[in-house]
Amino acid sequence: MVPFCVQAEDPTLAVKAFPDQRIVKAGMMFLVNVQVINQDKVFAGFWTNDCSYEKHWVTDHAGVLIQPWTCADNGMEEITLGNGAAYTKNIILYIPKPEKTGPVTFRLGFKRMSENGDVAEPIWSDPVTIRVLVPEGSSITEKSAADDAASDSTAGIPAHRNAGGETDDTAKNVSEKSAVH
């Protein structure tokens, strides 16, 4: 078994965070590739849940949320890292209600777990800055509610394309506009 040490700052491990984009619309989900890297010359180890990564990752900004993942099976997995090796995950984040368009800076923290389930204080990444776009002249709360209602009715249903390559909704909208004019 790999030794486990419960301390917030650990010189043997470093956390890196790499967002897949630097500009997002308010409420839209985006991916961040996170890595826990062993910086020591000896092995480092910890335990993780093999599905519910939100138990191990946190942000230091109350307005930046981690999207939970639904799991059918959520066992424990022992992770052992050699020198320079990395444990990596893609985490889905979103910023649901920013006050205005502009930068949002946050860090991601990794909470290691011991075999008996004890969870350590987070080891933090360097700050990550994402520029969030809020639609001009609209309330993000109203827009989010409308988007949620729209996505509930079509979630998981692929758009049907007609012979012209348009979705049925696109063709319908064009027909409705043509009928009005």
C-alpha atoms as one frame of an Amber mdcrd trajectory, in Angstrom:
protein
   0.000   0.000   0.000   1.196   3.523  -0.829   1.631   5.859   2.178  -0.993
   8.575   2.597  -0.375  11.952   4.173  -3.197  14.395   5.009  -1.848  17.881
   4.428  -3.044  20.713   2.213   0.252  21.576   0.563   2.137  18.550  -0.685
   5.485  19.105  -2.397   5.197  15.676  -4.048   2.013  16.475  -5.996   1.088
  19.357  -8.291  -2.298  20.117  -9.826  -2.580  21.527 -13.359  -5.792  22.701
 -15.051  -6.238  23.220 -18.810  -9.620  24.578 -19.992 -10.715  23.561 -23.492
 -11.761  27.155 -24.194 -11.065  30.594 -22.779 -14.406  32.240 -23.633 -17.793
  30.746 -22.684 -21.388  31.907 -22.669 -23.047  32.225 -19.276 -24.559  28.912
 -18.208 -22.806  26.855 -20.898 -20.718  23.886 -19.826 -17.040  23.639 -20.688
 -14.337  21.030 -20.135 -11.213  21.410 -18.065  -8.515  18.754 -18.306  -7.059
  18.375 -14.811  -3.866  16.576 -13.890  -2.368  15.508 -10.584   1.365  15.157
 -11.227   3.888  13.358  -9.038   6.866  15.694  -8.672   8.787  13.435  -6.280
  11.484  10.868  -7.087   9.506   8.141  -5.312   6.028   6.776  -5.855   3.030
   8.793  -4.701  -0.430   7.391  -4.256  -4.015   8.007  -3.264  -7.476   6.528
  -3.737 -10.262   7.906  -5.941 -13.807   7.028  -6.807 -13.708   5.667 -10.330
 -16.779   7.640 -11.401 -17.931  10.508  -9.149 -15.010  12.856  -9.695 -16.858
  15.794  -8.118 -16.061  14.198  -4.741 -12.365  14.831  -5.384 -12.455  18.178
  -7.165 -13.552  21.588  -5.875 -13.295  25.180  -7.054 -12.382  28.163  -4.902
 -15.038  30.355  -6.570 -18.670  29.998  -5.444 -19.903  30.972  -8.931 -17.964
  28.231 -10.750 -19.685  24.872 -10.429 -18.627  21.309 -11.175 -21.236  19.290
 -13.072 -21.888  16.040 -11.176 -21.723  12.756 -13.041 -24.298   9.983 -12.657
 -22.715   6.609 -11.942 -24.090   3.084 -12.160 -21.030   1.732 -10.335 -18.742
   3.897  -8.218 -15.963   1.765  -6.768 -12.704   2.871  -5.225  -9.521   2.823
  -7.263  -5.956   3.019  -5.962  -3.797   5.391  -7.979  -0.016   4.987  -7.833
   2.113   7.515  -9.697   5.781   7.144 -10.535   8.080  10.143 -10.898   6.582
  12.629 -13.368   3.451  10.509 -13.943   0.012  12.127 -13.958  -3.530  11.158
 -12.988  -5.844  12.960 -15.446  -9.560  13.649 -15.720 -11.800  15.844 -17.827
 -14.149  17.800 -15.597 -17.272  19.597 -16.772 -17.677  23.080 -15.276 -20.160
  25.886 -15.761 -20.720  29.431 -14.554 -24.512  29.727 -14.262 -25.182  33.307
 -13.137 -22.330  35.760 -13.625 -23.181  39.376 -12.863 -21.808  40.748 -16.140
 -19.613  39.937 -19.111 -15.995  39.688 -18.040 -13.270  37.469 -16.664 -13.887
  34.906 -13.928 -10.783  33.556 -12.180 -10.779  30.388 -10.093  -8.582  27.502
  -9.006  -9.346  23.789  -9.007  -8.454  21.795  -5.937  -7.866  18.041  -5.747
  -8.869  16.282  -2.507  -6.980  13.009  -2.125  -8.640  10.124  -0.367  -7.107
   7.390   1.763  -8.124   3.733   1.563 -10.380   4.163   4.612 -12.190   7.135
   3.015 -10.457  10.021   4.828 -10.324  13.048   2.540  -7.400  15.486   2.591
  -7.524  19.242   2.207  -7.317  20.283  -1.475  -4.089  20.731  -3.390  -4.751
  23.765  -5.626  -4.002  24.442  -9.276  -2.686  27.763 -10.485  -5.477  30.264
 -11.223  -7.514  29.759 -14.403  -9.284  32.698 -16.053 -12.329  32.245 -18.283
 -14.051  35.143 -20.033 -17.807  34.778 -19.582 -20.214  36.398 -22.039 -23.577
  37.537 -20.665 -26.139  38.475 -23.338 -26.560  42.247 -23.472 -29.902  43.590
 -22.270 -31.158  40.321 -20.860 -31.274  38.896 -17.395 -29.184  35.749 -17.087
 -31.804  34.311 -14.707 -34.603  34.715 -17.286 -32.414  33.394 -20.109 -31.310
  30.357 -18.065 -34.924  29.508 -17.197 -35.946  29.749 -20.859 -32.939  27.660
 -21.962 -33.711  25.040 -19.296 -37.333  24.775 -20.443 -36.288  24.467 -24.093
 -33.604  21.872 -23.405 -35.957  19.766 -21.251 -38.267  19.211 -24.225 -35.513
  18.269 -26.696 -32.792  16.767 -24.515 -31.212  13.730 -26.077 -33.296  13.907
 -29.258 -31.110  14.249 -32.352 -32.258  16.820 -34.884 -33.780  15.315 -38.023
 -32.304  16.759 -41.212 -34.300  17.058 -44.403 -32.926  16.575 -47.928 -31.655
  20.186 -47.933 -29.562  19.525 -44.817 -31.776  21.710 -42.591 -33.213  20.489
 -39.328 -36.991  20.212 -39.205 -37.020  23.140 -36.760 -34.941  25.318 -39.124
 -37.240  24.546 -42.057 -40.308  25.221 -39.879 -38.902  28.604 -38.698 -38.120
  29.648 -42.286 -41.646  28.629 -43.399 -43.246  30.537 -40.529 -41.211  33.680
 -41.350 -42.108  33.380 -45.039 -45.820  33.067 -44.206 -45.685  36.229 -42.051
 -44.067  38.377 -44.766
